[in-house]
Amino acid sequence: MDVRVAIIPAAGLGTRILPYSKEIPKEMLPVIIKSKTTIIVKPVLHYIFDALYDVGFRIYYFIVGRGKRVIENYFTPDWNYVEYLIKHNKEELAEVLKKFYEKLERSEIVMINQPYPKGFGDAILRTKTIMIDNNFLVHAGDDIVYPDHALNIVNLLQHYRKLNPDAIFLYDRSEHPERYGVVIGEEYGNIIKVDDVIEKPSRPPSNNVIVAIYIFNKKIYHALEKTRPLQGEHQLTDAIRYIIKYGGKVYAIKVMGKRLDLGTPEYYLEALKTFVNENM
């Protein structure tokens, strides 16, 4: 049950962090990483890519939309710039880019266009005709876990292989569950056997919320097609509910560490403080 493909939806408008997100995708917000000798500023997508690469992913489907071409540019090696840095005695920075570009060249990266922001579910459904595996990971471009993001992905993969579900995802407890997809089900330690998920309920029945890192089998495509709305955004939670309704197995695994949601200015500021406090 190998999971080789990572789908990374990054086509949303990001209206909650305007005006920054008008021309620059929210998935390219910077985070601060301290290496052994220097401080490195990376876009969130680079941080996510590094974690996925480190645990073995080599095939990536990025879902991008109008105004997101900077993502395509960023994930295309620019060796001329590396040479420029070396010539100007910036070897350490050149080495950072060199390592990143070497990873890119060892990977297969596909950019898929989502012309209109029709939601997370629509973004995933656009990968159906080119999906090469029966099992795949889906990772939102604005959800990370600190301090060890890769460890959480490994933990999710291990539980997927052990439980053999139709869908599995990370969850966390939140003081504001009404802002997220809420998870309902019986908890067994750090595992929930999911009975239902509800998208941003006004009266949340639980404070357990989805962290948007999932693994699915191809049943999700059928569920997405059956729950496609006539208008409005296509919610992934509706497809997960469909799977549960028709007897599918769905589990949620508790995050290890701190979930950092970068979707609003307030949460992004909190995330930056976390990086700064821990790395400085």
C-alpha positions in Angstrom: 0.0 0.0 0.0 2.5 2.6 -1.1 1.5 6.2 -1.1 3.7 8.0 -3.7 1.6 11.0 -4.9 1.1 14.2 -3.0 -1.7 16.5 -4.1 -1.2 20.1 -3.0 -4.2 22.4 -3.6 -3.0 26.0 -3.8 -5.6 27.8 -5.9 -7.7 29.5 -3.3 -8.1 33.3 -3.3 -6.9 33.8 0.3 -9.3 36.7 0.8 -8.7 36.7 4.6 -5.2 37.9 4.1 -5.8 40.6 1.5 -4.2 42.8 0.2 -1.1 40.5 0.3 -2.9 37.7 -1.4 -4.2 39.7 -4.3 -1.0 39.1 -6.3 1.0 36.7 -4.1 -0.5 33.3 -3.1 -1.1 32.8 0.6 0.7 29.5 0.2 3.9 31.5 -0.5 3.8 33.3 2.8 7.3 33.2 4.4 8.3 31.2 7.5 11.6 31.5 9.2 13.9 28.6 9.6 17.2 28.6 11.5 20.0 26.4 10.1 23.3 25.7 11.8 24.9 28.9 10.5 22.2 31.2 9.2 18.5 32.1 9.2 16.6 31.0 6.1 13.3 32.5 4.9 11.1 29.9 3.0 7.6 30.1 1.5 5.2 27.8 3.3 5.0 25.6 0.2 8.7 25.1 0.3 8.5 24.0 3.9 5.7 21.5 3.1 7.6 20.2 0.0 10.7 19.6 2.2 8.7 17.6 4.7 7.0 15.5 2.0 10.3 14.9 0.2 12.1 13.9 3.4 9.5 11.1 4.0 9.8 9.8 0.5 7.4 11.6 -1.8 8.7 12.2 -5.3 5.4 12.9 -7.3 3.6 16.1 -6.7 0.4 17.5 -8.2 0.0 21.2 -7.5 -3.4 22.7 -8.1 -2.9 26.3 -9.1 -5.1 29.0 -10.5 -5.0 32.4 -12.0 -2.5 34.6 -10.3 -0.6 31.6 -8.9 2.1 31.4 -11.6 4.6 32.4 -9.0 4.3 28.9 -7.6 5.2 27.4 -11.0 8.2 29.7 -11.2 9.4 29.0 -7.7 9.2 25.2 -8.3 11.2 25.5 -11.5 15.0 25.3 -11.0 16.9 28.5 -11.9 20.6 27.4 -12.1 21.7 30.7 -13.6 20.7 32.4 -10.3 22.7 29.9 -8.3 25.7 30.7 -10.5 25.1 34.4 -9.9 25.1 33.9 -6.1 28.3 32.0 -6.3 30.0 34.7 -8.4 29.0 37.3 -5.8 30.4 35.3 -2.9 27.0 34.2 -1.5 28.0 30.5 -1.4 25.8 29.7 1.6 22.6 31.0 0.0 23.6 29.4 -3.3 23.9 26.0 -1.4 20.4 26.4 -0.1 19.0 26.9 -3.5 21.2 24.2 -5.0 19.9 21.6 -2.5 16.3 22.6 -3.3 16.8 22.5 -7.0 18.4 19.0 -6.8 15.3 17.8 -4.9 13.1 19.3 -7.6 15.0 17.6 -10.4 14.7 14.2 -8.6 10.9 14.8 -8.4 8.0 14.7 -10.9 6.0 17.9 -10.5 2.7 18.5 -12.3 0.9 21.8 -12.3 -2.9 21.5 -12.7 -5.0 24.5 -13.4 -8.2 25.4 -11.5 -9.5 28.5 -13.4 -12.0 29.4 -10.8 -11.9 29.0 -7.0 -14.5 26.3 -6.7 -13.3 24.8 -3.5 -11.0 22.1 -2.1 -13.1 19.3 -3.4 -13.1 20.6 -6.9 -9.3 21.0 -6.8 -8.8 17.3 -5.8 -11.3 16.1 -8.4 -9.2 17.7 -11.1 -6.5 15.1 -10.5 -8.8 12.1 -11.3 -7.8 11.6 -14.9 -4.1 11.7 -14.2 -3.9 9.9 -10.9 -1.4 7.0 -11.3 -1.9 5.3 -7.9 -4.8 3.9 -5.9 -3.7 5.7 -2.7 -2.5 9.3 -2.4 -1.9 12.1 0.1 -3.7 15.5 0.0 -1.9 18.4 1.7 -3.4 21.9 2.0 -0.9 24.7 1.3 -1.6 26.6 4.5 -1.6 24.0 7.3 1.6 22.9 9.0 2.6 21.2 12.2 5.4 22.4 14.4 8.1 21.4 15.3 8.2 18.2 13.3 6.0 18.3 10.3 7.5 15.3 8.6 7.0 13.1 11.7 3.3 13.8 11.5 3.2 12.7 7.9 5.1 9.5 8.7 2.6 8.8 11.6 -0.3 9.3 9.2 1.2 7.0 6.7 1.8 4.3 9.3 -1.8 4.4 10.6 -3.0 4.3 7.0 -1.1 1.1 6.3 -2.2 -0.4 9.7 -5.9 0.5 9.5 -6.5 0.3 5.8 -9.2 2.9 5.7 -10.9 4.7 2.8 -9.8 8.0 4.2 -7.6 9.2 7.1 -6.5 12.6 8.2 -4.9 14.6 11.0 -7.0 16.3 13.7 -6.4 18.7 16.5 -8.4 20.3 19.3 -9.4 23.9 18.8 -10.8 26.7 21.0 -12.7 27.9 17.8 -14.0 24.7 16.1 -16.6 26.7 14.3 -13.8 27.9 11.9 -12.9 24.5 10.7 -14.3 21.1 9.7 -15.4 19.4 12.9 -14.8 15.7 13.6 -17.4 13.6 15.3 -16.6 10.1 16.5 -15.3 7.9 19.4 -11.8 8.6 20.5 -9.4 5.7 21.2 -6.4 7.4 22.6 -5.0 9.5 19.8 -7.3 7.9 17.1 -10.9 8.8 16.2 -13.1 6.4 14.3 -14.9 9.1 12.4 -18.8 9.0 12.3 -19.3 12.4 10.7 -17.5 15.6 9.7 -19.3 19.0 9.6 -17.9 22.0 7.8 -17.7 25.1 10.0 -20.9 24.5 12.1 -22.4 27.4 14.0 -22.8 25.2 17.0 -19.9 22.7 17.0 -20.7 19.3 18.6 -17.0 18.8 19.2 -13.8 20.7 19.5 -11.9 18.2 17.4 -11.1 19.8 14.1 -9.6 18.6 10.8 -6.0 19.5 10.0 -6.0 19.5 6.2 -3.5 16.6 5.6 -5.3 13.5 4.3 -4.7 10.2 2.7 -7.4 8.7 0.4 -8.0 5.8 -1.9 -9.8 6.4 -5.2 -13.2 6.1 -3.6 -12.9 9.8 -2.9 -13.3 10.6 -6.6 -16.6 8.9 -6.8 -17.7 10.6 -3.6 -16.6 14.0 -5.0 -18.6 13.4 -8.2 -21.7 12.5 -6.2 -21.5 15.5 -3.9 -20.6 18.1 -6.6 -22.8 21.2 -5.8 -24.8 23.0 -8.5 -23.3 26.3 -7.3 -20.9 27.4 -4.7 -17.7 25.8 -3.4 -17.2 22.0 -3.6 -16.5 20.9 0.0 -14.2 18.0 0.6 -16.1 17.3 3.9 -19.2 16.5 1.9 -17.3 13.8 0.1 -15.9 12.4 3.3 -19.5 12.3 4.7 -20.6 10.4 1.6 -17.9 7.8 2.1 -19.0 7.3 5.7 -22.7 7.2 4.8 -22.1 4.3 2.4 -20.0 2.2 4.8 -16.5 3.5 4.2 -13.9 3.5 7.0 -12.6 6.9 8.0 -10.1 7.7 10.8 -8.5 10.8 12.3 -5.1 10.8 13.9 -4.1 13.4 16.6 -1.3 15.8 15.6 1.9 15.6 17.4 3.1 19.1 18.2 1.4 22.4 17.4 -0.9 23.0 14.4 -0.1 26.2 12.7 -3.0 27.6 10.6 -1.7 30.3 8.2 -5.1 31.2 6.8 -5.8 34.5 8.7 -3.5 37.4 9.7 -4.0 36.5 13.4 -3.1 32.9 13.0 -0.2 33.7 10.7 1.2 36.2 13.3 0.9 33.4 15.9 2.8 31.0 13.6 5.6 33.5 13.0 5.9 34.0 16.7 6.2 30.3 17.1 9.0 30.1 14.5 10.8 33.1 15.9 10.6 32.1 19.6 11.8 28.5 18.9 14.5 29.4 16.4 16.1 32.5 17.6 
